[in-house]
Amino acid sequence: MYKVLIVDDLEILRYELKRMKIWGEHSGFIIEGEAENGVDALKRLREASYDLVITDIRMPVMDGMELLKAIFEEKLSPCVVLLSDYTEYSYAREGLLYGAFDYLGKPADSHTMEDLLKRVKKYLDEKKQELVKVKQWENMAEEAFYPVYYIDKVSTLLIKGQDDALDAVDVLLDSVGEALDFDLSKALIILENATGEIFSRVNAEHGWIKLYKDINNFKRFERTSNQSWQDIKDRFRNSYTELNKFLKKYISRLRNVTF
């Protein structure tokens, strides 16, 4: 059963949604929580998981658009639907650009909501299947090869801001490719996981980084079709190069500070 969080500052509108005879086994969705504004919703989302958030746009304290952005930045829920009246449609359409699944006019009737839930269920079912496949690939790839030694080596050199960090990165990339016979799907999974671990270690050692830069920006890799092994190597190396340049710059400054 998929769990739903309803967000609206008007209690009567939350009540109208709850009383619709569409929840439960019939649709596969159940209302697990309510919130009266974006701040309240974020608190609940951080404390428990919800598969679907249905939120009004116009609310005090934090509106639906701000909530939408926060949800996707923090990855708090896989699906958000916006509720808006006819004067807010252009604003609601903007929400689609920020990742909203859809938007509905207010007040929403049971037929419209039922149709929405069917589409959301199809989307969430497919997403769940994709996650299962990715996990299977991850397990297969890691059983085949996981570069613990190279992760330790690259992490240490990056943390120290040493020039030969990128040489170690090249060895890491080549070792992964060769060990997996240049299977791009498996190699990409291993490199993403290894990079996540390396960057987490760097972030843990140099906590000041977050004051200047979001380290997550360095490790965002978009999967594209028709990519070659060289494309993958270049993307990862460019990311490491950018991070190493940033670290060397600030570590050098810290070393030159006299107390």
C-alpha positions as CSV (number, residue, x, y, z in Angstrom):
1,M,0.0,0.0,0.0
2,Y,1.4,3.4,-1.0
3,K,1.4,6.1,1.7
4,V,0.1,9.6,1.1
5,L,0.8,12.9,2.8
6,I,-1.9,15.6,2.3
7,V,-0.7,19.2,2.7
8,D,-3.2,22.1,2.9
9,D,-3.7,25.0,5.3
10,L,-7.5,24.6,5.2
11,E,-8.6,21.7,7.3
12,I,-11.9,21.5,5.4
13,L,-10.1,20.8,2.2
14,R,-8.0,18.1,3.8
15,Y,-11.2,16.6,5.2
16,E,-12.8,16.6,1.7
17,L,-9.9,14.7,0.3
18,K,-9.9,12.1,3.1
19,R,-13.6,11.4,2.9
20,M,-13.4,10.4,-0.8
21,K,-14.1,6.6,-1.2
22,I,-10.9,6.1,-3.2
23,W,-8.5,5.2,-0.5
24,G,-7.4,1.7,0.6
25,E,-7.3,-1.6,-1.4
26,H,-9.3,-0.1,-4.2
27,S,-6.6,2.3,-5.3
28,G,-3.6,0.9,-3.4
29,F,-3.1,4.3,-1.6
30,I,-3.7,5.2,2.0
31,I,-3.5,8.6,3.7
32,E,-0.9,8.3,6.4
33,G,-0.4,11.9,7.4
34,E,-1.6,15.5,7.1
35,A,0.2,18.9,7.3
36,E,-1.1,22.5,7.3
37,N,1.9,24.1,5.5
38,G,5.3,23.3,3.9
39,V,7.3,23.5,7.1
40,D,5.0,21.1,8.9
41,A,5.1,18.8,5.8
42,L,8.9,18.8,5.7
43,K,9.1,17.8,9.4
44,R,6.8,14.9,8.7
45,L,8.7,13.8,5.6
46,R,12.0,13.8,7.5
47,E,10.5,11.7,10.2
48,A,8.7,9.1,8.0
49,S,8.5,8.0,4.4
50,Y,5.7,8.9,2.1
51,D,5.3,7.7,-1.5
52,L,3.0,10.5,-2.6
53,V,2.6,14.1,-1.5
54,I,-0.5,16.0,-2.5
55,T,0.0,19.7,-1.7
56,D,-1.8,23.0,-2.1
57,I,0.3,25.7,-3.7
58,R,-0.9,28.7,-1.8
59,M,-0.1,28.3,1.9
60,P,1.3,30.4,4.7
61,V,4.8,29.9,6.2
62,M,6.0,27.8,3.2
63,D,4.0,27.4,0.0
64,G,3.7,24.3,-2.2
65,M,6.4,25.4,-4.7
66,E,9.0,25.8,-2.0
67,L,7.9,22.5,-0.5
68,L,8.2,20.8,-3.9
69,K,11.8,22.1,-4.4
70,A,12.8,21.0,-0.9
71,I,11.3,17.5,-1.4
72,F,13.3,16.9,-4.5
73,E,16.5,18.5,-3.2
74,E,16.4,16.2,-0.2
75,K,14.8,13.3,-2.0
76,L,12.1,13.0,0.6
77,S,9.4,11.6,-1.7
78,P,9.3,10.2,-5.2
79,C,6.1,11.8,-6.3
80,V,4.5,15.2,-5.7
81,V,1.1,16.4,-7.0
82,L,0.1,20.1,-6.8
83,L,-3.4,21.4,-6.1
84,S,-4.2,24.9,-7.5
85,D,-7.2,27.0,-8.4
86,Y,-7.7,28.4,-11.9
87,T,-5.7,31.6,-11.1
88,E,-2.6,29.6,-10.3
89,Y,-2.3,27.3,-13.4
90,S,0.7,29.1,-14.8
91,Y,2.4,28.8,-11.4
92,A,1.4,25.1,-11.2
93,R,2.8,24.4,-14.6
94,E,6.0,25.8,-13.5
95,G,6.0,23.1,-10.8
96,L,6.3,20.5,-13.5
97,L,9.7,22.0,-14.3
98,Y,10.8,21.3,-10.8
99,G,9.7,17.7,-10.8
100,A,6.0,17.7,-9.9
101,F,4.2,14.6,-11.3
102,D,1.1,16.6,-12.1
103,Y,-1.2,19.4,-10.9
104,L,-5.0,19.3,-10.4
105,G,-7.6,22.1,-10.1
106,K,-9.3,22.8,-6.8
107,P,-11.6,21.4,-5.6
108,A,-10.6,18.0,-6.9
109,D,-13.5,15.5,-7.4
110,S,-13.3,11.8,-6.7
111,H,-13.2,10.8,-10.4
112,T,-10.3,13.1,-11.1
113,M,-8.4,11.9,-8.0
114,E,-9.1,8.2,-8.9
115,D,-7.7,8.7,-12.3
116,L,-4.6,10.5,-10.8
117,L,-4.0,7.7,-8.4
118,K,-4.0,5.1,-11.2
119,R,-1.4,7.1,-13.1
120,V,0.7,7.6,-9.9
121,K,0.5,3.9,-9.0
122,K,1.7,2.9,-12.5
123,Y,4.6,5.4,-12.1
124,L,5.6,4.2,-8.6
125,D,5.3,0.5,-9.6
126,E,7.6,1.1,-12.5
127,K,10.0,3.1,-10.4
128,K,10.1,0.3,-7.8
129,Q,10.9,-2.3,-10.5
130,E,13.7,-0.1,-11.8
131,L,15.2,0.1,-8.3
132,V,15.1,-3.7,-8.0
133,K,16.9,-4.0,-11.3
134,V,19.5,-1.4,-10.3
135,K,20.1,-3.2,-7.0
136,Q,20.5,-6.5,-8.8
137,W,23.1,-4.9,-11.1
138,E,24.9,-3.4,-8.1
139,N,25.1,-6.7,-6.4
140,M,26.3,-8.5,-9.6
141,A,28.9,-5.8,-10.3
142,E,30.3,-5.7,-6.7
143,E,30.5,-9.5,-6.6
144,A,32.6,-9.3,-9.8
145,F,34.9,-6.5,-8.5
146,Y,35.0,-3.8,-6.0
147,P,38.2,-1.6,-5.9
148,V,38.7,-1.2,-2.1
149,Y,42.5,-0.6,-2.4
150,Y,42.1,2.1,-5.1
151,I,39.3,3.8,-3.1
152,D,41.6,4.0,-0.1
153,K,44.5,5.4,-2.3
154,V,42.5,8.0,-4.1
155,S,40.7,9.1,-0.9
156,T,44.1,9.6,0.9
157,L,45.6,11.6,-1.9
158,L,42.6,13.8,-2.4
159,I,42.3,14.6,1.3
160,K,46.0,15.6,1.4
161,G,45.5,17.7,-1.8
162,Q,48.4,16.0,-3.5
163,D,49.2,16.4,-7.2
164,D,49.4,12.6,-7.9
165,A,45.7,12.2,-6.8
166,L,44.6,12.3,-10.5
167,D,47.2,9.6,-11.4
168,A,45.6,7.3,-8.8
169,V,42.2,8.2,-10.3
170,D,43.4,7.1,-13.7
171,V,44.5,3.8,-12.2
172,L,41.2,3.3,-10.5
173,L,39.3,3.9,-13.7
174,D,41.4,1.6,-15.8
175,S,41.4,-1.1,-13.1
176,V,37.6,-1.1,-12.9
177,G,37.2,-1.2,-16.7
178,E,39.6,-4.1,-17.2
179,A,38.3,-6.1,-14.3
180,L,34.7,-5.9,-15.7
181,D,35.8,-6.5,-19.3
182,F,34.6,-2.9,-20.0
183,D,31.0,-3.8,-19.3
184,L,29.7,-0.2,-19.3
185,S,26.6,-0.9,-17.1
186,K,28.6,-2.7,-14.4
187,A,31.5,-0.3,-14.5
188,L,29.3,2.7,-14.2
189,I,27.6,1.3,-11.1
190,I,31.0,0.4,-9.5
191,L,32.4,3.8,-10.3
192,E,29.4,5.7,-9.0
193,N,29.5,3.8,-5.7
194,A,33.3,4.1,-5.4
195,T,33.1,7.8,-6.1
196,G,30.3,8.3,-3.6
197,E,32.5,6.6,-0.9
198,I,35.6,8.6,-1.8
199,F,33.7,11.9,-1.8
200,S,32.1,11.1,1.5
201,R,35.5,10.4,3.1
202,V,36.8,13.7,1.7
203,N,33.7,15.5,3.0
204,A,34.1,13.9,6.5
205,E,37.8,14.9,6.7
206,H,37.3,18.5,5.4
207,G,34.0,19.6,6.9
208,W,34.7,23.2,5.9
209,I,34.0,22.2,2.2
210,K,30.3,22.7,2.7
211,L,30.8,26.3,3.6
212,Y,32.1,27.0,0.0
213,K,30.8,24.2,-2.2
214,D,28.1,21.5,-2.3
215,I,30.3,18.4,-2.7
216,N,27.3,16.5,-4.2
217,N,27.7,18.7,-7.3
218,F,31.0,17.0,-8.0
219,K,29.5,13.5,-8.1
220,R,26.3,14.0,-10.2
221,F,26.6,11.8,-13.3
222,E,23.8,11.6,-15.9
223,R,23.4,8.3,-17.6
224,T,23.2,8.7,-21.3
225,S,22.6,6.3,-24.2
226,N,25.3,5.5,-26.7
227,Q,28.1,6.4,-24.3
228,S,31.5,4.8,-24.7
229,W,34.0,3.7,-22.1
230,Q,36.1,6.7,-22.9
231,D,33.0,9.0,-22.4
232,I,32.6,7.4,-18.9
233,K,36.3,7.8,-18.0
234,D,36.3,11.4,-19.2
235,R,33.2,12.3,-17.1
236,F,34.6,10.8,-13.9
237,R,38.0,12.2,-14.4
238,N,36.7,15.7,-15.1
239,S,34.7,15.5,-11.8
240,Y,37.8,14.3,-9.9
241,T,39.9,17.0,-11.5
242,E,37.4,19.7,-10.5
243,L,37.3,18.5,-6.9
244,N,41.1,18.1,-6.7
245,K,41.7,21.6,-8.0
246,F,39.2,23.0,-5.4
247,L,40.8,21.0,-2.6
248,K,44.4,22.0,-3.5
249,K,43.4,25.7,-3.7
250,Y,41.9,25.8,-0.2
251,I,44.3,23.3,1.5
252,S,47.2,25.5,0.3
253,R,45.6,28.5,1.8
254,L,45.1,26.8,5.1
255,R,48.7,25.7,5.2
256,N,49.8,29.3,4.6
257,V,47.8,30.6,7.5
258,T,49.9,31.5,10.5
259,F,48.6,31.7,14.0
